[in-house]
Amino acid sequence: MLNDVFYGSVEGGWVYPLVNGDADWPVQMGVALSVAAAALVWVSYRFVERWPLAVIGAWLVFGTGAQLVMRTLAPFPDTHVVGSPTDYFNNEARNYPPGKFLRDFRELAPHLHFHARANMAGKVLFYHVIRAVWDTPPGLLVLIIGASNLGAVLAYAIARELFRDRCAGLAALALYLFLPSKLFFLPLLNSVTPVFILFALWLFLRYLADRHPGWLIATGTALYALVLFEPLPLVTGLTFLALIGRAWTQRAIGAPHVLAIFTLIPLAFFATNLAVAQLFGYEIVSAFLFALRDATEFNIAENRPYWVWLVYNLIETLSNTGVLTSALVLGIAGTGAYRMARALGAEGWSGPRAVACEPGVCLALSVLTCLAAVDVMGVNRGETVRLWIFLGAFLLLPGAGFCARRPVALMILLTGSIVQACVGLGTRGFIMPG
């Protein structure tokens, strides 16, 4: 079955179980929400240039409401996930004050629940922050969904900057709100992970735009926060490198700026690490190595074969980013590579460089390279629908650029993503509280 391929591999030792074979109601809900989304797209394209903040606000309200409606299709209510005995990060946050958790992490880690032990300290600290704001299961649910949807605003800002077009930003905002993999795992904290790397990318783009060194210092600090929360998105550094190459080719930056990038970002990262280590006794490098070793041991214990997941990880990730969205991005990358090859023969090296500097081509090729790199690493074998949501957030960006002046294309992509997300939520057990 095609859907079984989308959601795991029996041979690989992991599947998201089928909990309901009737997809009629999920499809009907998906179609109804798609019609509403299409209407909002039609209106938004007419007003985003004049009233961008109002359009962003309207999408956040609509997107959050639609997400809550779609989540009712899941086999368990979200309040059974947040604040329940299986809400492991929250439980550890209740057991240990933040200072003690950081200071004694190495001693505590072997005694924590697997999910808390196999992660960095940031997810438990995140719960400390949101519990200080609203410490009830419904309140925590609202705060996690709100934090996750901040990524939509960042996706808007990034796409607007790269494509120099508010409509591209609008498309990125809408596609992010209805990213199937993200919707499957609300309100787990994996749905918040993209916010950290998107924030770092936005800070970095601000540096490329005005070349103020303060943006690089902020980027290094943001990357520390990312690693503290979830280090895996560092693989998207390949996209950062591609953007450096693009800016260099376009003569937007020179050698002093490149030197500043590779000096100030690491300095800011390690200065932040030193400060946290001195104040709280938490050393992020050793914690990362502990988590990496734990992940390696998990793959062995669960019999997750490398070669099987080398293929299925790609299928899971691309399909659950949205089948239509991923097909478009693959098409952008493929046609870009073809155009580069033709330009090389006709114009020499200047031709391929010009094509590679197009933001859609640059993003598509670099993000797919990131996907291939993290896949070959083999740290994650299965469950990448959840673990690689951040890659889906990056993959939708070139698609957003394509939709900038094509509202009908955005409507089609949103319809595909919304219906796919509804069917997945209504038929598969992505979050199964124990």
N, C-alpha and C positions, 0 to 999 in steps of 0.2 A: 504493500500500500504506500502511495506517495506520502501521505501524512505521517506514516510511521518513519519514513526517512527524514522528514522534517524534524521529528521530535525524539531522535535517539537511535540507538542500535542495540538490538538484542545480542548480537555477536560481540559488540563492544562492551557490554556489561552495564548499560544504562539506557532507560527509556522514560519518557514522561507518560504515565499510564493513561489509557483511554478510560474515562469515567462516565461518558455519556455518548452513545452512538447517534443520537438524534440532533442534527444540526439545523433543523428548520427554524426554531425560534432564534438562535444566534444569527442566522443569515438575515432573518427579517429585521432584527435589531440593527444589524450592521448596515443594511440598506437604508433604514430610516435615518440613522445617524449620518450616513454618507450624503443623503439628500440635504440635511441641515448643514453639513460641512461645505457642500458645494455652493449652497446659497451664501454662506459666510465668505467663501472665497470670492464669489462674484462681487459682493459688496466691498470686500477688503481691497481688492485690486483698484477700485475706484477712489478709495479714500486714504490709502496707506501713505501716499506722498504728502498729503496735506495734514493728516492727523495720525501720525504713526503710533503715538502713545495710546490713543483711543483704540486703534485696531489691535495693538498688542494686548491691551486689557481685555478686549472682547474675546480674543482667541483664548486667553488664559481662563476666563470664566467659562466659555463654552467647552474648552478642552478638559478642564477639571471636572465639570459637571458630567460630560460624556464618559470620562474615565470612571467616575463613581457608578454611573449606570452600567457600563460594560462589566465592571468588577462584580456586579450581582450575578453574572453568569458563572463565576467560579464556584467550585463545589463546596467551599467553606467561606463563610463571611470573613471579611478582612479583620473584624474585631476578634476573631478566633486566632488570628496570626499575631497582631500587635497586642502586647500586654498579656499574652497567654504563657503557660509554662514552657512552650517551645520557642518563645521569643528570647533566644539565648543571649544576644548582645544586651538587651534590656535587663535580663536577669543578672548578668554580671555587673551592669551599671548599678543595680540596686545593692549588690553584694559588696562592692568596693568603691570607696570615694575615688575621684579622679587622680588625686596625688598619689595615693597608695597604689592604684592600678598601674600607673606609669613607673613609679619608683621600684615596685616589686614585681614587675611584669615577668622577668625571667624565672623567678621562683614560683609565681602563680601559674604561668602558662601550662605546665604539665598537668595541672589540676583543673583547668577550665574545661568547659564543654568543647567538643571538637571544633565547632564552628567559630567559637571565640579564640580557641588556641591556634587554629590554622590561619587566622587573620592578624593583621596589625592592630594596634591599640585604638586606631581612629574610630572604628565603628562603635565601640563601647563608649568612647568619649562623646561621639555624636549623640548618643542617647542621653548622656549627662546634660548636654546642652538643651535638647528639646524637652526633656523632663523638667528642666528649670522654667520652661515657658508654659507647658500645659501637660500635666502628668495624669492623664486618664487615657484609657485605650482609644476612645474616639478622638481625643485631642492629639495623641501621638500619631494616629492615622492621618489626620488632616495636615499635621506639620511635615510628615515624611512625604506625602504627596505634593505638598507645596514646595518643599525643598527640591524634590525631583523635577518639578516643572520649571524651576529656575533655569534649568538647562535649555528650555525652549527660548528664553530671553537671550541667553548667551549664543545659542545657535543663530538667532536673528542677527545679533550684533556681528558675529563672525562672518556670516554669509553676506551681510550688507557691506562689510569692509572689503572682503575679497572680490566680490562681483560689482562693487560700487553701485548697488541697486537695492532700494528698499523692498522691491517685489521679491528679489532673491531671499532677503531676510525673512519676509512673510512666509515664503514657501518652506524655508528651513524651520521656522517656528511651528507651522502646522504639521509638517512631517514628524518633527520631534515629539509633539504632543501625542501623536498616534503611532509611534514606533512600536510594532507588535511585541518585540522582546521586552521592552520596558513595561508595557501594559500587562504582560503575563506575570510579572514579578513584583508589581506594586502590591503591598508596601514594604517589600524587602529592601535592604539598604543597597543592594546591587543597582537598584533603579536610581540611586543618588550618585553613584560613582561617576557618571559622565559629567556631572556639574563641576567636579574638581578639575578634570583635564580640559574641559571647555573653557573654564575660567583662566587656566594657565595659557591656553592658546590665544584667548582674547587679549590678555596682557602682552603676549609676545607680538601679536599683530599691531598693538598700539606702539610698541617700540619700532617695528619696521616702518610705521607710518610717520612718526615724528622724531625717532632716534634719541629720545631722552633716556639716559641710563637708569633712571628710577624705575622704568618699566621692566628692565631686566632684573633688577633686585627684587621687585614684586613677583616676577615670574619664578625666580629661584625659590622664594618663600612659598609661593603657591604650589610648586612641585613638591616641596617638603610636606605640605598638608595633604597632597595627593598620595604620596607614598605612605604617610601615616594612616590614611584611610584605606588605600588599595594600590599597591605598587604596579600591578600588571599594566595599567594604561601608559606606563613609560615607554612601551613599545611604539606608541604613536610619535615618539621622537623622530622617527623616519619622516613623518609629515612635516615636522618642524624643520628638519634639514632640507626638505624639498622646498619649503617656503624661503629658507635662507638662499638657496641656489637661485630661486626665481627672482628674489629681490636683487641679488648680485648681478644676474644677467640683465635685468632692467636698469642697472646702475642706480638703484634706490639706496644701496648701501655699498660701502667700500671696505678695504682691508681693516681700517681701525674699528669699524662697526662689527665686523665678524670677530675680531679679537675681543671686543667688549662682550659679545654674546657668549663666547666660550670661556670667558674669565668671570664675569659678574654673576651669571646664573649659577655655576657651581659654587662660587664663593658665598652667595646668598643662601644656597641650599645647606652647605656645611656649617655656615655661621648659625643658621637656625637650629641645625642639629646640635651644635655645641651648646647653644643657649638652653635648649630643652634638656640636654644631658646634664648640664650643670645645675639647672633649677629643679629638675624632677628625676634625674637618674635614668632616663629612658634613652637608650642608644639605638637609633633606627636601623643601622646597618646590621647589627647582630640580630635584632628582631626580625629583619627581613630574611636573613639566612636561616633562622629558625623556622619561619613560615614556609620557605622554599623547601627545606628538608622535610617538613611535615607533609607538604603536597606531594613530593616524590614518593614518600612512604605510603601515602594514601593510594596512589595509582598502583603500586605493587600489591598492597593488601586487597584492593578491590578488583584486581585482575583487569585493569583497563589497558588493553594492548595499544601500543604506539601506532602501528601501521594502520589499524582499523580507523582510529580516530583522526589520522592524518587526512582522510577523505571526509569522514562524517562531520568533523568540526566545521569544515568549510560549508558543507550543505546546510547544517543547522544554522550557522551564523548568517549566511546570505539569505536563506529562505525566511528567517524570522526577523530580519531587518525589514522585510516586506518584499514579496516575490517581485512585484513590479518595480519597486525602487531599486532593488539590487540588479535586476535585468537592465534597467536604464544606466546604472553606474558602470556595469560591465560593458555596455555598449559605448559609453563615453570613453572608457579606457581603451577598448579595442579599436575604435575609430581613431582615437588620438595616436595610438601606437602605429597604426597604418599610415596616418598622415605624416608622422615623424619619419617613417621609413621612406615614403615617397619624397618628402622634402630633402632628405639626406642625399638622395640620388640626383635631385634636380638643382639644389642650391648649396650643397655642402653643409657644414655644421651649423651655419646660421639658421637654416630652415627648421631643423628639428628643435633648436633652442626656442624659436618663436612659438612653435606649437606647444612645447612643454611649459611655456610661461603662461598659457591660457589657464585661468584659475580652475576651470572644471577639469581639464586634462591633468593638471598638476595634482589636484586633490584626488582624483579617481585613481591615478597610477600609484601615488604614494600611499594612500590608505589601503589599497589592495595589497601593496607590498608589506605594509604593517600586518595585515591579516595573514599573509603567507608566512611572515617571520614568526609571529606568535604561534602559529599552527606547527611549524617545523620544530620550535622549541620543545613542544610536547609537555609543557607543564600542566596544561589542562587537557584532559581527555574525557570528552563528554561534558554535559551540563553547560556548554558554551552559550546556549540560548540565554542563560542567566549571567554567566561570568563575563561575556564579551559584549554586553549591552553598549558599553562605551564605543566599541567599534561601529556599531550600528549608528550611533550618533554622528560619527565621522563620515560614514558611508553616505548618509543622506545629504551631505553638504553639496557635492557635485550635482546631485539630482535637483537640489533646490536652485542651483544656478541655471540649469536647463529650463526650469519652470518659471524663471523670472518674468518672461514676457509671454508665457504660454499658460494662462489660467486653466484651460481645459486639461492640459497635461497634469497640472497639480490636482485637479478634481479627480482624474483617473487614478493617480497614485494614492490619493487619500482614500478613495473608495476601496481600492485593493487592500490597503493596510487596515482599514477599519473592519471590513468584512472578515479578513483573515484573522485579525485579533479577536473578534467576537466568536468566530468558529473555534479558534484555539482555546479561548477561555471557557467556552461552553462544552467542550468535549474532552479536554485534557486536564490532568491533575498536575499543575505546575507547582503549587504550594500545597503540600499535604501534611498538616500538623500531626505530630505523633501523639 
